[in-house]
Amino acid sequence: MMWILFKLLMTSAMVVLISEVAKKSDRLGGLIAALPLVTVLTLIWLYIEKQPESKIANHAWYTFWYVVPTLPMFLTFPFLLKRFGFWPTLGISVVITLIAFYVFAKIVKLYGIELL
């Protein structure tokens, strides 16, 4: 139980750190947020917990493919925010991401990559 609490605190601390840095600097906050810190921590947790290398490798592999369809959100969010406000923009961005993910998954399936 202590291990889970430690992992929870370390991982959530990253989110707090990023939001605090972003208050001071948009660029630095964006840079830190763009780093795959949560994924790196996840890979570390999997390794420390003696998960098979295949599981760790699969996690990295699928993370790559799941990140790609999230990218349109980062382009549309600033544009929509000026027009609709925060909450509607966040909702629209989630829908855009879901649609992009579905379309992307269908496209990469043609190349033998199964995401759904």
Order of alpha helices (4+ residues) and beta strands (2+ residues): alpha-alpha-alpha-alpha-alpha-alpha
